[in-house]
Amino acid sequence: MNSRIMNMKKAVILIMLITVAAGSPLSAQWQNDDVLITVAGEKITAGEFLSIYSKNNVNNDVIDKKSLEDYLQLYINFKLKVKEAEDLGMDTVKSFIQELNGYRAQLAQPYLTDEAVTEKLMKEAYDRMLSDIRASHILVRLAADARPADTLIAYNKILDIRKKIMNGKDFSEMAMEYSDDPSSKDRPASPNRPSMKGNQGDLGYFTVFDMVYPFENGAYQTAPGEVSQPVRTDFGYHLIKVTDRKEALGKALVAHILITFPANPTHEDSARLKEKALAAYNEILAGKDFAEVVKTYSDDKGTFEKGGILPWFGVNRMIPEFIAEISRIEKIDDVTLPFLTVYGWHIVKLLDRKEIGSFEERTAEIKQKISRNDRGNISKDQFIRKMKSIYNYREYPENLDEFCSVVSDSLLKATWDASAAKGMIKPLFTLDGKNYQQEDFAGYLAKNQKGLSAEPSVKAAVEKVFGKYAEDRIIRYEDSRLESKYPEFRTLMKEYRDGILLFELTDEKIWSKAIRDTLGLQNFYALNKENYTWGQRVDATIYTVASSSEVKTVRKLARKNTPKDDILSQINQDSLMILTIVNDKYEIGDNEIIDHVEWKVGMSPNIVTADTTSFVVIHEILPPGYKLLSEARGIITADYQNYLEQEWIKELRARYPVEINYSILDSIK
């Protein structure tokens, strides 16, 4: 579907003219359900049409008969085109059905989650977005689906570690000793990599959406300097110590100088490199260009030729010492003092910042991230609970137990056959009065039995898949009722359907045809060439010189008819763009410089501005005449498309009957 996004955008533009909105003004002379027009047998009521007109009357102009009639004709044309697309069977083409279903899935999404919960999560996410957290953690690893006994062991272990910390043990030392996160410990060298010093549990800075939601909650709900209670995630149990909380960095663009250490620095090396960093900083203070200092001092070869400029980054993309120093910079173009990290000495210049922005500016982005983030399940779970209540959901656990009796341990090997449950028709649950039977679930289980090998028993595996089955069927049921429950959704789906049909058929009949039909375009041009004419023009070359000292030289070369490339190569040396030369044909109003000079063959006087000097060489004065097809292909093609559409509309109006109830149209005003 992504390959057709641009097509859909065009279709949406088209259907804006006929978007249906709920509600419309009423009048004593007519009723909403009175038939105003009949197009190819389809009856459109007064209320339906006026709601369309009202929504598109964006300026709230007073309704008058002429504007109603004009809009009515546009609407009839639209309906005729859609009717032809239907008669051609375009609404049955596989690609059309797939595209429409794809958009339906997108449009349905807000109706299949709890919007109140989503709104609350969005506001929470934005509030957290305003601050950055630096935290350390200790992990006791535990599988997401661990058995209760293993869970208890891990929980008691993390509690014991926390107790030691509360009694005075150092958090970083405990992380190195007990944490199952390998990055917390020092790692010796291997044949494939050098030795690495552990981070002692320090995760650096992060912000909302950078961590899994339970971990994020634990971090943002813990005060700086404090240690959280045990936090459970899919990775296990964590203790989180927040070491800093500061105003959000947002996105930063910086240039930097990096002075690196040798592999095994001596005390003399450290002192020498510190002096080198201070020397670079003093040159910057003395006014030397930062990019020049980069070339002299920086060891970062990746940014050496770019003046030290790094790509835009957020708070989680750099080591914490780097982020801390940048966060202290108050103004654009300020430079930090030299500071030390594990990589060496740094000097950083802030080039630009992108602030977090308002909630309204970030709403769409936050909503999208929530839908892809683990917190999106919260809204979904609340929606499922609500649907269970609305549709009187009821489970029959005894029937699920009976079903389990026919499921062998082959399920854990993903080879179980659903035929083992054939004929089992007892309900596993009911939803809105409908029974969902054992053999129905058997088919679902057989298709979704992969990945169950880690389950402790067959029954546990069945129950896990059954939970997903029930959720899936609840969502499917609600999804199937969206058009009947929500008129605005039904209307929107019709807009998308008709819009896609209209786009496809118009592209075939008008847009692409006008481009492919070269003979038709030539004939149209020949019959209408009087509409495409030039006024008086000049064939002229404009010389624009950025250095006043070079103007005489350029004029001299131009007077000798020196070739353009030769003049440019002589003047624009060392990649400096001192001179530009442009040759073209111009009418009055095409160019300010051309309009400024007298139209006669030869070289004009200089035209001096604050930054440049220009002059014009007029080669020829061209009389008015017809534009060639090649000179005006764009506008001629557009006019040809309009012609094709007008002819198409005539054909449609002749083929399909249209009836208008003018008495109702008159009474609407």
Secondary structure, DSSP 8 states (H G I E B T S, - for coil): -GGGHHHHHHHHHHHGGG---S----BTTB-TTSEEEEETTEEEEHHHHHHHHHHH-TT-----HHHHHHHHHHHHHHHHHHHHHHHTTGGG-HHHHHHHHHHHHHHHGGGGS-HHHHHHHHHHHHHHHTEEEEEEEEEEE--TT--HHHHHHHHHHHHHHHHHHHTT--HHHHHHHH-S-GGGS-B--BTTB--B---TTEEEEE-TTSS-HHHHHHHHTS-TT-B---EEETTEEEEEEEEEEEE---EEEEEEEEEE--SS--HHHHHHHHHHHHHHHHHHHTT--HHHHHHHH---TTTGGGTTB---B-GGGS-HHHHHHHHT--STT-B---EEETTEEEEEEEEEEE----HHHHHHHHHHHHHHSTTHHHHHHHHHHHHHHHTT-EE-HHHHHHHHTT--GGGGGT---GGGGTT---EEEEETTEEEEHHHHHHHHHHT-TT-TTSSSHHHHHHHHHHHHHHHHHHHHHHHTHHHH-HHHHHHHHHHHHHHHHHHHHIIIIIHHHHH-HHHHHHHHHHHGGGSEE-SEEEEEEEEES-GGGHHHHHHHHHTT--HHHHHHHHS-TT---EEEEEEEEETTS-HHHHHS--SSEE---EE-SS-EEEEEEEEEE--EE--GGGSHHHHHHHHHHHHHHHHHHHHHHHS-EEE-HHHHHHH-
